C-alpha cells in the first residue's frame, strides 16, 4: 500500500500563492490516480483536483483557472499549485491515492494533511 506525506502548507495572505507537495512511497506511484481534497473547519471534506495515472486532470468548479494539479512520476510526487487564494480556502489539504486492483476493489490511501491558512 502506498504511503503519502503532504507538505507546503503555510500562512499566506489573500491573493497569494502556494504549492503543495505530496510524496508517495511504498508502492508503484505511476499506477495510482492522485487527488487533492480539503476540509475546512466545521465542513465536510471536498474534492479539489484529481489527476489520473495518464495525466488527465479534473477540478472543482471553485478552483478552475486558479489551481493546477500535476505529477512527477520520477519523483513519486504530486503537486497542487494554488493561486489567488482567498480566506474561504483556509483548510487542511489532504492528498489521496487510489487504484483499482484485479478483483475490482478500490485501494485508497490518504496523507495526514497539511494546513493552509489564508489571511484576509
DRENVOGU-388147 format. One record per residue: residue in one letter; x, y, z of N, C-alpha, C in turn. Coordinates in pm, whole numbers, plus 50000, padded with zeros to 5 digits. Atoms other than C-alpha are relative to their C-alpha. Layout:
+---------+-------+-------+-------+-------+-------+-------+-------+-------+-------+
| residuo |  n.xx |  n.yy |  n.zz | ca.xx | ca.yy | ca.zz |  c.xx |  c.yy |  c.zz |
+---------+-------+-------+-------+-------+-------+-------+-------+-------+-------+
|       A |     X |     Y |     Z |     X |     Y |     Z |     X |     Y |     Z |
...
+---------+-------+-------+-------+-------+-------+-------+-------+-------+-------+
END
This chain:
+---------+-------+-------+-------+-------+-------+-------+-------+-------+-------+
| residuo |  n.xx |  n.yy |  n.zz | ca.xx | ca.yy | ca.zz |  c.xx |  c.yy |  c.zz |
+---------+-------+-------+-------+-------+-------+-------+-------+-------+-------+
|       X | 50085 | 49881 | 50000 | 50000 | 50000 | 50000 | 50089 | 50124 | 50000 |
|       X | 49923 | 49878 | 50010 | 50122 | 50348 | 49920 | 49985 | 50084 | 50127 |
|       X | 50003 | 49904 | 49890 | 50210 | 50595 | 50195 | 50020 | 50140 | 49943 |
|       X | 50000 | 49864 | 50054 | 50159 | 50968 | 50141 | 50037 | 50100 | 50109 |
|       X | 49961 | 49894 | 49907 | 50319 | 51270 | 50307 | 49987 | 50134 | 49928 |
|       X | 50019 | 49867 | 50058 | 50197 | 51621 | 50228 | 50094 | 50100 | 50065 |
|       X | 49922 | 49889 | 49947 | 50398 | 51938 | 50272 | 49966 | 50126 | 49922 |
|       X | 50017 | 49874 | 50070 | 50388 | 52304 | 50180 | 49893 | 50090 | 50057 |
|       X | 50102 | 49916 | 49942 | 50101 | 52429 | 50390 | 50061 | 50112 | 50084 |
|       X | 49946 | 49882 | 49932 | 50162 | 52779 | 50525 | 49889 | 50101 | 50024 |
|       X | 50086 | 49883 | 49990 | 50002 | 53104 | 50629 | 50032 | 50091 | 49882 |
|       X | 49980 | 49914 | 50117 | 49952 | 53319 | 50319 | 49890 | 50105 | 49999 |
|       X | 50099 | 49894 | 50010 | 49774 | 53645 | 50253 | 49904 | 49974 | 49884 |
|       X | 50098 | 50012 | 50108 | 49462 | 53662 | 50040 | 50061 | 50052 | 49870 |
|       X | 49943 | 49966 | 50129 | 49555 | 53675 | 49674 | 50134 | 49936 | 49973 |
|       X | 49869 | 50060 | 50014 | 49876 | 53487 | 49734 | 49995 | 49861 | 49940 |
|       X | 49986 | 50132 | 50063 | 50003 | 53156 | 49602 | 50077 | 49906 | 50091 |
|       X | 49928 | 50105 | 49929 | 50124 | 52829 | 49747 | 50009 | 49879 | 49908 |
|       X | 49991 | 50128 | 50067 | 50245 | 52500 | 49609 | 50009 | 49890 | 50105 |
|       X | 49999 | 50116 | 49912 | 50161 | 52184 | 49798 | 50065 | 49882 | 49929 |
|       X | 49937 | 50122 | 50054 | 50355 | 51862 | 49751 | 49949 | 49880 | 50078 |
|       X | 50038 | 50126 | 49936 | 50262 | 51504 | 49825 | 50096 | 49894 | 49950 |
|       X | 49900 | 50101 | 50035 | 50541 | 51248 | 49830 | 49945 | 49862 | 50034 |
|       X | 50052 | 50136 | 49983 | 50447 | 50883 | 49786 | 50115 | 49901 | 50014 |
|       X | 49902 | 50107 | 49984 | 50635 | 50572 | 49891 | 49927 | 49870 | 50026 |
|       X | 50055 | 50130 | 49962 | 50579 | 50202 | 49938 | 49930 | 49925 | 49890 |
|       X | 50066 | 50070 | 50110 | 50427 | 50119 | 49604 | 50037 | 50068 | 49869 |
|       X | 49968 | 49944 | 50132 | 50445 | 50193 | 49232 | 49911 | 50122 | 49979 |
|       X | 50076 | 49876 | 50002 | 50340 | 50556 | 49222 | 49924 | 50019 | 49870 |
|       X | 50056 | 49966 | 50130 | 50270 | 50573 | 48850 | 49867 | 49932 | 49970 |
|       X | 50125 | 50070 | 50029 | 49978 | 50330 | 48863 | 49882 | 50059 | 50075 |
|       X | 50106 | 49941 | 49918 | 49780 | 50541 | 49108 | 49944 | 50126 | 49937 |
|       X | 50062 | 49870 | 50020 | 49531 | 50812 | 49034 | 50019 | 50078 | 50129 |
|       X | 49971 | 49917 | 49883 | 49602 | 51102 | 49268 | 49900 | 50115 | 50009 |
|       X | 50091 | 49889 | 49983 | 49394 | 51376 | 49415 | 50033 | 50085 | 50121 |
|       X | 49993 | 49909 | 49885 | 49384 | 51673 | 49649 | 49858 | 50029 | 50047 |
|       X | 50126 | 49968 | 49936 | 49097 | 51725 | 49890 | 50029 | 50101 | 50110 |
|       X | 49981 | 49907 | 49889 | 49042 | 51984 | 50158 | 49880 | 49993 | 50094 |
|       X | 50104 | 49998 | 49899 | 48846 | 52013 | 50478 | 50016 | 50125 | 50084 |
|       X | 50001 | 49878 | 49921 | 48765 | 52349 | 50628 | 49936 | 49972 | 50136 |
|       X | 50058 | 50021 | 49867 | 48672 | 52384 | 50996 | 49848 | 49994 | 49995 |
|       X | 50144 | 50015 | 49995 | 48320 | 52257 | 51055 | 49934 | 49956 | 49872 |
|       X | 50056 | 50040 | 50129 | 48278 | 52139 | 50697 | 50048 | 49861 | 49962 |
|       X | 49960 | 50131 | 50048 | 48297 | 51811 | 50513 | 50119 | 50012 | 49904 |
|       X | 49889 | 50003 | 50094 | 48599 | 51710 | 50311 | 49945 | 50008 | 49858 |
|       X | 50045 | 49981 | 50136 | 48566 | 51817 | 49949 | 50115 | 49981 | 49902 |
|       X | 49901 | 50020 | 50104 | 48743 | 51734 | 49627 | 50048 | 50135 | 49947 |
|       X | 49941 | 49880 | 50059 | 48980 | 51999 | 49493 | 50042 | 49971 | 49856 |
|       X | 49950 | 50033 | 50133 | 49152 | 51833 | 49198 | 50048 | 49856 | 49997 |
|       X | 49950 | 50135 | 50017 | 49243 | 51492 | 49062 | 50083 | 49991 | 49872 |
|       X | 49921 | 50028 | 50120 | 49491 | 51356 | 48811 | 50014 | 49850 | 49986 |
|       X | 49990 | 50144 | 50022 | 49484 | 51010 | 48657 | 50145 | 49960 | 49978 |
|       X | 49863 | 50045 | 50027 | 49788 | 50793 | 48602 | 50043 | 50034 | 49857 |
|       X | 49969 | 49957 | 50137 | 49766 | 50905 | 48238 | 50014 | 50151 | 49990 |
|       X | 49981 | 49856 | 50000 | 49778 | 51271 | 48338 | 49876 | 50083 | 49974 |
|       X | 50123 | 49924 | 50019 | 49415 | 51367 | 48284 | 49958 | 50064 | 50132 |
|       X | 50031 | 49924 | 49878 | 49301 | 51632 | 48530 | 49852 | 50036 | 50008 |
|       X | 50137 | 49957 | 49974 | 48975 | 51735 | 48687 | 50004 | 50093 | 50120 |
|       X | 49997 | 49900 | 49894 | 48898 | 52034 | 48911 | 49859 | 50030 | 50050 |
|       X | 50123 | 49943 | 49947 | 48627 | 52155 | 49140 | 49975 | 50134 | 49932 |
|       X | 50030 | 49875 | 50070 | 48446 | 52447 | 48978 | 50060 | 50121 | 50071 |
|       X | 49955 | 49884 | 49922 | 48555 | 52679 | 49257 | 50149 | 50030 | 49982 |
|       X | 49856 | 49979 | 50011 | 48925 | 52635 | 49176 | 50049 | 50003 | 49855 |
|       X | 49960 | 50002 | 50141 | 48923 | 52610 | 48796 | 50061 | 50133 | 49960 |
|       X | 49932 | 49880 | 50044 | 49164 | 52856 | 48643 | 50097 | 50058 | 50102 |
|       X | 49909 | 49949 | 49897 | 49345 | 52917 | 48972 | 50094 | 49892 | 50054 |
|       X | 49920 | 50111 | 49947 | 49473 | 52576 | 49083 | 50044 | 49910 | 49885 |
|       X | 49950 | 50095 | 50098 | 49684 | 52331 | 48888 | 50057 | 49879 | 50073 |
|       X | 49946 | 50123 | 49946 | 49746 | 51969 | 48979 | 50094 | 49940 | 49898 |
|       X | 49903 | 50064 | 50090 | 50047 | 51791 | 48835 | 50069 | 49887 | 50075 |
|       X | 49929 | 50111 | 49937 | 50253 | 51483 | 48896 | 50133 | 49979 | 49933 |
|       X | 49868 | 50035 | 50051 | 50615 | 51382 | 48856 | 50025 | 49856 | 50043 |
|       X | 49988 | 50142 | 49966 | 50630 | 51004 | 48841 | 50144 | 49962 | 50034 |
|       X | 49861 | 50030 | 49969 | 51009 | 51007 | 48850 | 50033 | 50035 | 50146 |
|       X | 49977 | 49958 | 49862 | 50992 | 51180 | 49190 | 49893 | 49948 | 50095 |
|       X | 50109 | 50054 | 49917 | 50682 | 50994 | 49314 | 49926 | 50110 | 50076 |
|       X | 50056 | 49882 | 49934 | 50525 | 51330 | 49386 | 49887 | 50059 | 49916 |
|       X | 50107 | 49924 | 50063 | 50201 | 51509 | 49308 | 49998 | 50138 | 50063 |
|       X | 49997 | 49860 | 49956 | 50171 | 51887 | 49335 | 49863 | 50064 | 49982 |
|       X | 50117 | 49917 | 50020 | 49895 | 52139 | 49376 | 50049 | 50145 | 50007 |
|       X | 49968 | 49858 | 50005 | 49978 | 52492 | 49264 | 49872 | 50078 | 50019 |
|       X | 50119 | 49924 | 49966 | 49729 | 52732 | 49417 | 50029 | 50148 | 49987 |
|       X | 49984 | 49857 | 50021 | 49698 | 53092 | 49301 | 49873 | 50073 | 50039 |
|       X | 50115 | 49914 | 49965 | 49472 | 53378 | 49401 | 49917 | 49940 | 50113 |
|       X | 50068 | 50063 | 49887 | 49387 | 53217 | 49731 | 49912 | 50101 | 50074 |
|       X | 50089 | 49915 | 49921 | 49100 | 53355 | 49937 | 49980 | 49937 | 50137 |
|       X | 50010 | 50051 | 49862 | 49029 | 53320 | 50310 | 49908 | 49880 | 50016 |
|       X | 50092 | 50114 | 49992 | 48744 | 53076 | 50247 | 50067 | 49867 | 49965 |
|       X | 49926 | 50121 | 50036 | 49006 | 52830 | 50125 | 50095 | 49955 | 50110 |
|       X | 49929 | 50049 | 49883 | 49161 | 52800 | 50466 | 49946 | 49861 | 50036 |
|       X | 50043 | 50139 | 49978 | 49157 | 52426 | 50529 | 50124 | 49913 | 50018 |
|       X | 49897 | 50103 | 50006 | 49357 | 52114 | 50585 | 49987 | 49933 | 49863 |
|       X | 49998 | 50058 | 50134 | 49456 | 51985 | 50242 | 50059 | 49859 | 50009 |
|       X | 49962 | 50140 | 49993 | 49480 | 51609 | 50201 | 50033 | 49947 | 49860 |
|       X | 49964 | 50072 | 50122 | 49650 | 51400 | 49935 | 49933 | 49863 | 50002 |
|       X | 50070 | 50128 | 50014 | 49473 | 51090 | 49809 | 50059 | 49923 | 49884 |
|       X | 49956 | 50089 | 50108 | 49589 | 50794 | 49604 | 49900 | 49886 | 49990 |
|       X | 50092 | 50112 | 50015 | 49365 | 50529 | 49458 | 50026 | 49922 | 49872 |
|       X | 49990 | 50081 | 50120 | 49372 | 50241 | 49215 | 49906 | 49881 | 50013 |
|       X | 50088 | 50117 | 50004 | 49151 | 49953 | 49110 | 50089 | 49877 | 49983 |
|       X | 49921 | 50123 | 50009 | 49301 | 49608 | 49170 | 49925 | 49894 | 49920 |
|       X | 50051 | 50099 | 50094 | 49238 | 49290 | 48974 | 49863 | 49943 | 50038 |
|       X | 50131 | 50055 | 49958 | 48940 | 49174 | 49184 | 49891 | 50108 | 50007 |
|       X | 50098 | 49894 | 50005 | 48765 | 49507 | 49139 | 49997 | 50092 | 50121 |
|       X | 49997 | 49911 | 49883 | 48839 | 49652 | 49480 | 50076 | 50127 | 49967 |
|       X | 49929 | 49873 | 50015 | 48950 | 50013 | 49503 | 50085 | 50020 | 50124 |
|       X | 49909 | 49972 | 49889 | 49254 | 50072 | 49717 | 50015 | 50151 | 50013 |
|       X | 49994 | 49856 | 49976 | 49261 | 50418 | 49874 | 50096 | 50027 | 50115 |
|       X | 49909 | 49956 | 49894 | 49530 | 50590 | 50077 | 49988 | 50151 | 50016 |
|       X | 50006 | 49857 | 49968 | 49529 | 50929 | 50248 | 50127 | 50042 | 50072 |
|       X | 49893 | 49942 | 49921 | 49804 | 51152 | 50376 | 49942 | 50057 | 50129 |
|       X | 50041 | 49946 | 49871 | 49795 | 51320 | 50715 | 49946 | 50142 | 49990 |
|       X | 50051 | 49865 | 50021 | 49711 | 51660 | 50570 | 50103 | 50107 | 50029 |
|       X | 49916 | 49883 | 49976 | 49880 | 51997 | 50557 | 49910 | 50122 | 50006 |
|       X | 50089 | 49887 | 49973 | 49724 | 52317 | 50689 | 50037 | 50120 | 49914 |
|       X | 49986 | 49876 | 50076 | 49675 | 52611 | 50457 | 49910 | 50105 | 50067 |
|       X | 50075 | 49892 | 49938 | 49570 | 52935 | 50624 | 50014 | 50124 | 49913 |
|       X | 50001 | 49881 | 50085 | 49470 | 53232 | 50410 | 49944 | 50115 | 50081 |
|       X | 50043 | 49887 | 49920 | 49453 | 53561 | 50595 | 49942 | 50109 | 49911 |
|       X | 50066 | 49894 | 50078 | 49233 | 53849 | 50482 | 50071 | 50134 | 50016 |
+---------+-------+-------+-------+-------+-------+-------+-------+-------+-------+
END
